[in-house]
Amino acid sequence: MGSYLGLIELVLTALAVGAFGIWQLRSLKRDMQAHKAREDEEARRQERDDG
């Protein structure tokens, strides 16, 4: 049983790292979409003010 503990720890660590990576990528994607939406809104506002 003791020989499996290292393998279990390795698998759990890999899962934790993978989950953290996915979480960060999703957060980055959400932030990029929000940034683009703000830029688009600012461009529309600027276009309206110039017109």
C-alpha positions as CSV (number, residue, x, y, z in Angstrom):
1,M,0.0,0.0,0.0
2,G,2.8,2.4,0.8
3,S,4.2,2.2,-2.8
4,Y,0.9,3.5,-4.1
5,L,0.9,6.6,-2.0
6,G,3.5,8.3,-4.2
7,L,1.5,7.5,-7.3
8,I,-1.7,8.8,-5.6
9,E,0.1,12.0,-4.6
10,L,1.4,12.4,-8.1
11,V,-2.1,12.0,-9.7
12,L,-3.7,14.4,-7.2
13,T,-1.0,17.0,-7.7
14,A,-1.4,16.7,-11.5
15,L,-5.2,17.1,-11.2
16,A,-4.8,20.1,-8.9
17,V,-2.3,21.7,-11.3
18,G,-4.6,21.0,-14.3
19,A,-7.7,22.4,-12.5
20,F,-5.8,25.5,-11.5
21,G,-4.6,26.0,-15.1
22,I,-8.1,25.6,-16.5
23,W,-9.5,28.0,-13.9
24,Q,-6.8,30.6,-14.8
25,L,-7.5,30.3,-18.6
26,R,-11.2,30.7,-18.1
27,S,-10.6,33.7,-15.9
28,L,-8.3,35.2,-18.5
29,K,-10.8,34.6,-21.3
30,R,-13.6,36.2,-19.3
31,D,-11.4,39.2,-18.5
32,M,-10.4,39.6,-22.2
33,Q,-14.1,39.6,-23.2
34,A,-14.9,42.2,-20.6
35,H,-12.0,44.4,-21.8
36,K,-13.1,44.1,-25.4
37,A,-16.7,45.0,-24.4
38,R,-15.4,48.1,-22.5
39,E,-13.3,49.1,-25.6
40,D,-16.2,48.6,-27.9
41,E,-18.5,50.7,-25.7
42,E,-15.8,53.4,-25.5
43,A,-15.5,53.4,-29.3
44,R,-19.2,53.7,-29.7
45,R,-19.3,56.6,-27.2
46,Q,-16.5,58.3,-28.9
47,E,-18.1,57.9,-32.3
48,R,-21.4,59.2,-31.0
49,D,-19.7,62.3,-29.5
50,D,-17.7,63.0,-32.7
51,G,-20.7,62.6,-35.0
